[in-house]
């Protein structure tokens, strides 16, 4: 393991310059975006994710999986998986992002690198329907019991339609749209049409 | 059937001697975290019933229910939450424009009756109503942009006083659509607008780039929208729900934007009114906003309408009162052209006198009187008759009729309304050093606050809590404006009243004292018997709910009738008279528009 330290700042004082240049040397020129001085986003091809995370986990101070979540880019027919990898000794995090096809939503599990990934991957499977083959609790309910529908965090999941179907309105409901209600109360009229 | 299936039901009995699996929750109460999202709370005093919570709710869990009377600025509706559907996402709290809605961190409530889990927070009292913990909208976090798109100005402030050109540039298409996108379509503005314009609809049309739709919505009950788009007193913006914690929507500027998109209004506007007024004639005396409104909407229904205007140009106070750098003449002419295109006959330079009025009562089926307030209130201070002390209204009329107005080098304008500001800004442009003297505080000034700011940025000085004592003649035609300071005293709950501080006299040497402390009705032109019948204690006219005076067939509106004394209130009176005249003539049964 080589030395990372705060003296390795770039011209803007960003401590992440060191790790970015090393990633670029080793894995190629991924697009990099410095969100904040201590938070750097990398967009990497799906095929590079396991080699990159393995290397980070074993060869660099970026040893901690802080978070794993997903974004539904419905219009682009892709999910984005976001791995937040932290170097506790440097107080810097990397947001490593990959895109996976939305139709065949599948990604390699990182459960062998970080045991806690098992829970994140279980949750992503339940909420987005993203499959992580080999991850231990895929398909085991996380917080949804007996869920029969489309994974609810997918953006094409119609929440109000689901509500109407599974939680019928209680009898006696009435609703007054403020726009219409105010117009009626104050005698709004039209004189042209 | 296997042996296992036979035994299985009995195995459950083994649980009978074990401790229950369910958690005795009520005995081991654990408070929610500080920002836990529990049951809703609502500060119903702060809530304005805009219904944005219900609109954003992704589960359809919120109904708006009437709990109080609808007033300007409060629909009287309050949200009712159905917890059978709520998913505690808190979007309702995060979007709430007034910031009244929150969630307590209390999350435990056990009841056998499912229907109790529908309640109106803040109205149906709950034990967690006063919880300070729980989820609240975070300071500075807004789902709707609280900042108005700034209105670009034509030129730097210091250059404006050198020109009569319109100072407000108007929104670009991009700016207008961005501003329109801030609207939550609650409709509270509709209540506050005297003519109840379809504001959320035309703003939505602007947002969607459908400017022809917007203009048709606008013209549906506003016949002078470009005027309103430039100079309206905009009661709507006072009650805008976004304005509770941010800048209100620039409703006036958006209307201006929409109407300015079309140079030929008749090309985009259409109406489908049945011609119920054919064969009926109506005289409109006074071509102000109220009279023009009545004339326009009657004319498109087939009435033969003639407008009689004493001045060379219709528009009333919007023509002779409002300076051209706010409301240019071509803009007024464009709107009047649509009226004449659509059948309104206009006779200018035609002052109606008593005899002609008598004849009109014979010749026309109905008469609308909207001659406004033209008699200036006097200064009520010694020296008010000195040459050089002049009423603002006369100065404005002279100026707009193209007569030369001499203001000299130094002017004091007495008053705090829009007329005072207009007189001050015109005097600035005529090259004078101008001071406005107002009795009360700046926040009490009836003038539009933007107008006050603009006048100050144009170099107008403002002295508030200033009570004029007297005006004295100085050598070389100059005047000594002598005033005393006032302190504000509150008596009996009303707004604070200025009280003269005795024994202090301040002097201001000026060339002119322009008096802008209001105008009064002048109805001496009416036949005496009619005047006696229809005028009231302050010299104005009283109308019934149909806009009709005590004289049958004589309708009235505008500053003579209402106490708001602004253009849009006059237009509301004009609309009332449209309905009133149709009812009076008994031709309305064929049309019942909503």
Contacts between the chains, C-beta under 8 A, distances in Angstrom:
chain1	res1	chain2	res2	distance
A	159	B	58	4.4
A	159	B	59	5.9
A	159	B	87	7.8
A	160	B	58	6.1
A	160	B	59	6.0
A	160	B	60	4.9
A	163	B	59	4.5
A	163	B	60	5.9
A	163	B	61	7.6
A	163	B	85	5.2
A	164	B	60	6.9
A	167	B	59	8.0
A	167	B	84	5.2
A	167	B	85	5.2
A	169	B	82	7.7
A	170	B	82	6.5
A	170	B	84	6.3
A	170	B	114	7.3
A	170	B	115	6.4
A	170	B	118	6.3
A	173	B	63	6.0
A	173	B	82	7.2
A	174	B	63	6.4
A	174	B	65	7.3
A	175	B	54	7.1
A	175	B	63	4.2
A	175	B	64	6.1
A	176	B	63	7.7
A	176	B	64	4.9
A	176	B	65	6.8
A	176	B	66	6.2
A	176	B	77	5.5
A	177	B	51	6.5
A	177	B	64	7.0
A	178	B	49	5.9
A	178	B	50	5.7
A	178	B	51	3.7
A	178	B	64	5.9
A	178	B	75	4.5
A	178	B	77	5.6
A	178	B	186	5.0
A	178	B	187	5.6
A	178	B	188	7.1
A	179	B	51	7.6
A	179	B	185	5.8
A	179	B	186	6.3
A	179	B	187	3.4
A	179	B	190	7.5
A	179	B	200	5.6
A	180	B	187	7.4
A	181	B	64	7.4
A	181	B	66	7.5
A	181	B	70	7.0
A	181	B	75	5.9
A	181	B	77	6.3
A	181	B	187	7.7
A	182	B	70	6.1
A	182	B	75	5.2
A	182	B	186	7.9
A	182	B	187	4.5
A	182	B	188	6.3
A	182	B	190	5.3
A	182	B	191	4.9
A	183	B	187	6.2
A	183	B	190	5.3
A	183	B	196	6.8
A	183	B	198	7.9
A	185	B	70	4.2
A	185	B	75	7.8
A	185	B	76	7.9
A	185	B	191	7.1
A	186	B	70	7.2
A	186	B	190	6.6
A	186	B	191	4.7
A	186	B	196	5.5
A	187	B	196	6.7
A	188	B	190	5.6
A	188	B	196	4.0
A	188	B	198	7.1
A	188	B	221	7.9
A	189	B	196	7.0
A	189	B	221	6.3
A	189	B	575	7.4
A	189	B	579	7.9
A	189	B	593	6.7
A	189	B	594	7.0
A	190	B	198	7.4
A	190	B	220	4.2
A	190	B	221	6.0
A	190	B	593	5.7
A	190	B	594	7.0
A	191	B	220	6.3
A	191	B	221	5.3
A	191	B	273	7.9
A	191	B	297	4.5
A	191	B	575	6.7
A	191	B	578	6.6
A	191	B	593	7.1
A	192	B	216	6.9
A	192	B	219	5.4
A	192	B	220	4.4
A	192	B	221	7.6
A	192	B	269	7.4
A	192	B	270	7.9
A	192	B	271	4.6
A	192	B	273	7.4
A	192	B	297	8.0
A	192	B	300	7.4
A	193	B	216	7.3
A	193	B	220	5.9
A	193	B	271	6.7
A	193	B	272	6.4
A	193	B	593	7.4
